[in-house]
Amino acid sequence: MQLYPLKFQPVYSYRIWGGDKLKTVLNKNYKEDSIGESWEISDVPENETEVAEGFLKGQTLKQLMKKFKGDFVGNKVYDIFGNDFPLLIKFIDAKTPLSIQVHPSNALAKERHNSFGKNEMWYVMQAEDEAELIVGFNQKVEKEVYVKHLNNETLTEILNIEKVKKGDAFYIPTGRVHAIGAGVLLAEIQQTSNITYRIYDYDRIDAKTGEKRELHTDLAIDAIDFNFYDSYKTNYTNKINSSSELVYSPYFKTNIITVKGVLEKDYTNLDSFVIYMCVEGVFSIQSNNRLYNLKTGESILLPATTKQLKIESGSAVLLEIYL
């Protein structure tokens, strides 16, 4: 039997800062409170997502890669990553701010944790009035100055704080200090890694543990990029019924597609799997005479053997992700 477009059963994660928008806005099905993250497609150990339907129902990414190899992810991808799926796909709901944090580079993560680094990107799906993100520094900072602000709890004075709205996008390379602010619902694409160095957490007490969360300030210092950059937000154009470049990095490529009517896609020359994240509206995919429907907050993985398909929608926005 041949591979087909795959939906996965999300893994939901409690977070001290989580709200209820994954349920109320994205219609996710869970009963717990303060769910901050929906891991849509994950190969992270103990958080593996499983195929939701079809004859491969219940299979994990690892099982699919071992069985189908290059047919599943692309020969080029399989040659590089073997049986390790390279990306982690999430939706995140921040009711209150996330900790100020940084992710280590590939080299540092390999040395310290035998893990990939964590280069990632954000696409803002919804933002309340005055919602903010922290991305990088607002000036070039010497390490000693950073430590002084950290110890004085005045770190935000030297951080770049961005007001955000729906449709804003940011690339967060390893080393860039960052945090998602309160009232932001976003899609996150990242390398498969669960390594985060928490720098500052507002002295919060976790209701579940009754304790403050662990900080990793010493580990973080060697991972931080202290440089200042002129711009942190991603500028892009969005053409109707076209794959418009959003973020192209060495670790993944993401396009944004606004679909109105019918769009035919041909991946014959692409040696990679493709993931669609629906970030607005509803759309359908027709592939090999089968129909797959997606609504806002859903994701689907197209195996590398999926070459031609047709997308149809009255109006929808999706992220198109591949290597």
C-alpha positions as CSV (number, residue, x, y, z in Angstrom):
1,M,0.0,0.0,0.0
2,Q,1.3,3.5,-0.8
3,L,2.0,6.4,1.4
4,Y,-0.6,9.1,1.7
5,P,-0.9,12.6,3.3
6,L,-0.7,12.1,7.0
7,K,-2.4,13.8,9.9
8,F,-1.1,13.2,13.4
9,Q,-2.7,13.1,16.8
10,P,-1.3,16.2,18.6
11,V,0.6,15.9,21.9
12,Y,-0.7,18.6,24.3
13,S,1.6,20.2,26.9
14,Y,0.8,22.0,30.2
15,R,2.7,25.2,30.6
16,I,2.7,27.7,33.5
17,W,1.9,30.4,30.9
18,G,-0.7,28.4,28.9
19,G,-4.2,29.5,28.2
20,D,-7.3,28.0,26.5
21,K,-7.1,29.3,22.9
22,L,-5.8,26.0,21.6
23,K,-9.3,24.8,22.5
24,T,-11.5,27.8,22.0
25,V,-9.8,29.2,18.9
26,L,-8.2,26.2,17.3
27,N,-10.8,23.7,18.4
28,K,-8.2,21.3,19.9
29,N,-9.7,18.4,21.9
30,Y,-8.4,18.2,25.5
31,K,-9.8,18.6,29.0
32,E,-6.8,19.9,30.9
33,D,-6.2,23.6,31.9
34,S,-3.3,25.8,30.9
35,I,-2.3,23.9,27.8
36,G,0.3,26.1,26.2
37,E,1.5,23.9,23.3
38,S,0.1,21.5,20.7
39,W,2.9,19.5,19.3
40,E,1.5,18.7,15.9
41,I,4.3,16.7,14.3
42,S,7.0,15.5,16.8
43,D,9.8,13.0,17.0
44,V,11.0,14.2,20.4
45,P,11.4,11.1,22.7
46,E,8.4,10.6,25.0
47,N,6.5,13.2,23.0
48,E,6.1,11.3,19.7
49,T,3.0,12.1,17.6
50,E,1.2,9.2,16.0
51,V,-0.7,9.0,12.7
52,A,-4.3,9.8,13.3
53,E,-6.0,7.9,10.4
54,G,-5.6,5.4,7.6
55,F,-3.8,2.1,7.5
56,L,-0.7,3.7,9.1
57,K,-2.8,4.9,12.2
58,G,-0.8,4.7,15.4
59,Q,2.6,4.8,13.7
60,T,5.2,7.2,14.9
61,L,7.6,9.3,12.7
62,K,10.4,7.0,13.8
63,Q,8.5,3.9,12.7
64,L,7.6,5.6,9.4
65,M,11.2,6.6,8.7
66,K,12.6,3.1,9.4
67,K,10.0,1.5,7.2
68,F,9.7,3.9,4.2
69,K,13.1,5.8,4.4
70,G,13.5,8.2,1.4
71,D,10.0,7.5,0.2
72,F,8.8,9.2,3.3
73,V,11.1,12.1,3.9
74,G,13.1,12.3,0.6
75,N,16.4,10.6,-0.2
76,K,18.5,13.7,0.5
77,V,16.8,14.2,3.9
78,Y,17.2,10.5,4.8
79,D,20.8,10.5,3.9
80,I,21.4,13.4,6.3
81,F,19.1,12.5,9.2
82,G,18.6,8.7,9.0
83,N,15.7,7.7,11.2
84,D,15.6,11.0,13.1
85,F,12.8,13.3,11.8
86,P,14.4,16.8,11.6
87,L,11.5,19.2,12.4
88,L,9.1,19.8,15.3
89,I,5.8,21.6,14.4
90,K,3.8,23.4,17.1
91,F,1.0,25.8,17.9
92,I,1.6,27.9,21.0
93,D,-0.9,29.9,23.1
94,A,0.7,32.3,25.6
95,K,-1.9,33.6,28.2
96,T,1.0,35.1,30.1
97,P,4.6,35.7,29.0
98,L,7.0,32.9,28.4
99,S,10.3,32.9,30.2
100,I,13.1,35.0,28.6
101,Q,15.3,32.2,27.1
102,V,17.8,31.2,24.5
103,H,18.6,28.0,22.6
104,P,22.1,26.5,22.0
105,S,23.7,26.1,18.6
106,N,24.0,22.7,16.9
107,A,27.6,22.3,18.1
108,L,26.8,23.3,21.7
109,A,23.7,21.2,21.9
110,K,25.6,18.2,20.5
111,E,28.4,18.7,23.0
112,R,26.2,19.2,26.0
113,H,23.0,17.3,25.3
114,N,23.7,15.0,22.3
115,S,20.9,16.9,20.6
116,F,20.2,19.1,17.6
117,G,20.3,22.9,18.3
118,K,17.0,24.8,18.1
119,N,16.7,27.2,15.3
120,E,13.1,28.2,15.0
121,M,10.5,30.6,13.5
122,W,7.2,32.1,14.6
123,Y,4.2,33.1,12.6
124,V,1.6,35.1,14.6
125,M,-1.9,33.8,14.1
126,Q,-3.6,36.1,16.6
127,A,-2.4,38.8,18.9
128,E,-4.4,40.8,21.5
129,D,-4.1,44.6,21.6
130,E,-0.6,45.7,22.7
131,A,0.8,42.1,22.6
132,E,4.5,41.9,22.4
133,L,7.4,39.6,21.6
134,I,11.0,39.8,22.8
135,V,13.5,39.2,20.1
136,G,17.2,40.0,20.5
137,F,18.9,43.0,22.0
138,N,18.1,46.7,21.4
139,Q,21.8,47.6,21.4
140,K,25.1,45.7,21.2
141,V,25.8,44.4,24.7
142,E,29.0,43.4,26.5
143,K,28.7,40.2,28.5
144,E,29.5,42.0,31.8
145,V,26.6,44.5,31.1
146,Y,24.2,41.6,30.4
147,V,25.2,40.0,33.7
148,K,24.6,43.2,35.6
149,H,21.1,43.7,34.1
150,L,20.4,40.0,34.8
151,N,21.4,40.3,38.5
152,N,19.5,43.6,38.8
153,E,16.3,42.1,37.2
154,T,16.5,44.9,34.6
155,L,17.1,42.7,31.6
156,T,14.2,44.0,29.6
157,E,15.9,47.4,29.4
158,I,18.4,46.0,26.9
159,L,16.1,43.7,25.1
160,N,14.3,44.4,21.8
161,I,10.5,44.4,22.4
162,E,8.3,44.2,19.4
163,K,4.6,45.1,19.2
164,V,3.0,42.3,17.1
165,K,-0.1,41.7,15.0
166,K,-1.6,38.9,13.1
167,G,0.7,37.9,10.1
168,D,4.0,38.9,11.7
169,A,6.8,36.5,11.3
170,F,10.2,36.1,13.0
171,Y,13.2,33.9,12.6
172,I,14.9,32.9,15.9
173,P,18.3,31.5,15.2
174,T,20.2,29.8,18.0
175,G,21.8,32.3,20.3
176,R,19.1,34.9,20.0
177,V,17.4,35.8,23.3
178,H,13.7,35.7,23.0
179,A,10.3,35.3,24.6
180,I,6.6,35.1,23.5
181,G,4.5,37.7,25.3
182,A,1.1,37.5,26.7
183,G,-1.9,37.3,24.4
184,V,-0.1,35.8,21.4
185,L,-1.2,32.7,19.5
186,L,1.3,31.5,17.0
187,A,2.6,28.7,14.8
188,E,6.2,27.6,15.5
189,I,8.5,25.6,13.2
190,Q,11.8,24.4,14.7
191,Q,14.5,21.8,14.6
192,T,13.7,18.6,16.5
193,S,15.0,19.7,19.9
194,N,13.7,20.3,23.4
195,I,16.7,22.2,24.7
196,T,15.9,25.6,26.2
197,Y,18.0,27.7,28.5
198,R,15.7,29.7,30.7
199,I,17.3,33.0,31.7
200,Y,14.5,34.9,33.6
201,D,11.0,33.7,34.6
202,Y,9.5,36.7,36.5
203,D,9.9,34.9,39.8
204,R,6.8,32.9,39.1
205,I,5.5,30.0,41.1
206,D,4.3,27.0,39.2
207,A,0.8,26.2,40.5
208,K,1.4,22.5,39.9
209,T,4.7,22.2,41.8
210,G,4.5,25.2,44.2
211,E,8.0,26.1,43.2
212,K,9.8,28.5,40.8
213,R,11.0,26.9,37.6
214,E,14.7,26.1,37.1
215,L,16.9,28.8,35.5
216,H,19.9,28.0,33.3
217,T,21.8,31.3,33.5
218,D,25.3,29.8,33.5
219,L,24.6,27.5,30.5
220,A,22.9,30.4,28.6
221,I,25.9,32.8,28.8
222,D,28.0,30.7,26.4
223,A,25.0,30.3,24.0
224,I,24.0,34.0,23.7
225,D,24.6,36.2,20.6
226,F,25.2,39.6,22.2
227,N,25.1,41.5,18.8
228,F,22.5,44.1,17.8
229,Y,20.7,43.7,14.5
230,D,18.9,46.4,12.6
231,S,15.8,44.4,12.1
232,Y,14.4,41.2,13.7
233,K,11.0,40.9,12.0
234,T,10.8,39.0,8.7
235,N,9.6,41.1,5.7
236,Y,7.7,39.2,3.1
237,T,5.1,39.5,0.3
238,N,2.1,37.3,0.1
239,K,0.8,36.6,-3.4
240,I,-2.5,34.9,-4.0
241,N,-2.2,31.2,-5.0
242,S,1.6,31.3,-4.9
243,S,4.3,30.0,-2.6
244,S,5.7,33.2,-1.2
245,E,9.0,33.0,0.6
246,L,8.7,33.5,4.4
247,V,11.8,32.1,6.1
248,Y,14.6,30.2,4.3
249,S,17.2,28.9,6.7
250,P,19.8,26.0,6.5
251,Y,17.4,24.0,8.7
252,F,14.0,24.4,7.0
253,K,12.3,26.5,4.3
254,T,8.8,28.0,4.9
255,N,6.6,29.6,2.4
256,I,3.2,31.3,3.0
257,I,0.4,30.5,0.6
258,T,-3.0,32.3,0.5
259,V,-5.4,30.1,-1.4
260,K,-8.5,31.5,-3.1
261,G,-10.1,29.0,-5.5
262,V,-8.0,26.2,-6.9
263,L,-4.2,25.8,-6.7
264,E,-2.3,22.9,-8.3
265,K,1.0,22.0,-6.8
266,D,3.8,19.9,-8.4
267,Y,6.6,18.7,-6.1
268,T,8.3,16.5,-8.8
269,N,11.6,18.4,-8.4
270,L,11.5,18.5,-4.6
271,D,13.4,15.7,-2.7
272,S,11.7,16.3,0.6
273,F,8.5,15.8,2.6
274,V,6.2,18.8,2.8
275,I,4.2,20.0,5.8
276,Y,1.1,22.3,5.6
277,M,0.0,24.2,8.7
278,C,-3.4,25.8,8.3
279,V,-3.1,29.2,10.0
280,E,-6.4,30.7,8.7
281,G,-9.6,29.4,7.1
282,V,-10.3,25.9,5.7
283,F,-9.0,24.1,2.7
284,S,-9.0,20.7,1.0
285,I,-6.3,18.7,-0.6
286,Q,-7.0,16.3,-3.4
287,S,-4.2,13.7,-3.9
288,N,-4.4,10.3,-5.7
289,N,-8.2,10.7,-5.9
290,R,-8.5,11.1,-2.1
291,L,-9.7,14.3,-0.3
292,Y,-8.2,15.7,2.9
293,N,-9.8,18.6,4.7
294,L,-8.0,21.0,7.0
295,K,-9.1,23.8,9.2
296,T,-7.3,26.5,11.1
297,G,-5.0,24.9,13.7
298,E,-4.5,21.6,11.8
299,S,-1.4,20.3,10.1
300,I,-0.7,17.6,7.5
301,L,2.5,15.9,6.3
302,L,2.9,15.1,2.6
303,P,5.4,12.2,2.1
304,A,8.1,12.8,-0.4
305,T,6.3,10.4,-2.8
306,T,3.4,12.9,-3.0
307,K,4.2,14.8,-6.2
308,Q,1.0,16.3,-7.6
309,L,-2.0,17.6,-5.7
310,K,-4.8,20.2,-5.8
311,I,-5.6,22.6,-3.0
312,E,-9.0,24.2,-3.0
313,S,-10.5,26.9,-0.7
314,G,-12.8,29.9,-0.6
315,S,-10.0,31.6,1.4
316,A,-7.3,30.1,3.5
317,V,-3.7,30.8,4.6
318,L,-1.2,28.0,5.0
319,L,2.4,27.6,5.8
320,E,4.3,25.3,3.5
321,I,7.4,23.7,5.1
322,Y,10.1,21.5,3.7
323,L,13.9,20.9,3.7
